């Protein structure tokens, strides 16, 4: 693994709270009941300053505010965190991923003005007015468009990220036109990677009643996981060569509780919540691998920024050496799935189409 002196990027989850209930997000079960394994936590401004301190800011080139579960805008100190980072590293790149349905226009204008010249705010907008909330449950399309306009008018650079499903695939071209009209710099369309076996994904309300189904777009180029893949996952993992994206990008992920991981995929493992019997065996193996990894680290406190600096965690003997072990024997399923170099080990290939507006 790389040393702290080589660190380039940090992915931050400054909150794991979100007002939305996107059905394929693991912070809830199919859009219904909240995931009971998640304990809501928000970073304070002091925690940010202590963790992303002057030593860190003098080293890194990029901060990405996103995370596995939360929307960064639900942290009331987001702007102040960005102002602190920019004041101590004016050349830093700031990226923020949000559903865009929070805050008022004056906040968005202030948000734009706090940004460095090198920045990007990514708005998750999955359709137009009639379809958007079928996936982004709990958000309002018109509010998002109003906020995006305010941000862009105040000098903000924005990207429209569109997840394509069967129910919104007919709106892609119209959404591209609207994005150009409003002033988004990019429009990115991708297909969901989260369908397993059955291509009809039930969406539940808080009483566990099915409200509708999500289905992949007919045009989707993703090859989804099938029964053969699940039945042969051991062989697939063992035949993979893991080419770690976090290692290549010199990146770390810090979760809502301040714990340092190479990536968000590994940090997500202990919060996997499902009663789906078709994937239960594989998920249990993944959880066991995670628990063994934490044990080898000497406990979760050894990767916690409440007790150790980012530099000391990255440069620790365990952080430097353990990952090579988990990429070799035993290989972690999560690593093989996300960064495995093997045709069979990558049954889900991300399809992304990007449009840039001049």
Secondary structure, 3 states (H helix, E strand, C coil): CCCHHHCCEEEECCECCCCCCCCCCCCECCCCCECCCCCCCECCHHHHHHHCCHHHHCCCCEEEECCCCCCHHHCCCHHHHHHHHHHHCCCCEEEEEECCCCCCHHHHHHHHHHCCCCEEEEEECCCCCCCHHHCCCCCCHHHHHHHHHHHHHCCCCEEEEEEECCCCHHHHHHHHHHHHHHCCCEEEEEECCCCECCCEEEEECCCCCEEEEEECCCCCCCCCECHHHHHCHHHHHHCCEECCHHHHHCEEEECCCCEEECCHHHHHHHHCCCCCCCCHHHHHHHHHHHHHHHHHCCCHHHHECCCCCHHHHHCCHHHHHHHHHHCCCCCCHHHHHHHEECCCCCCCCCCEEEEECC
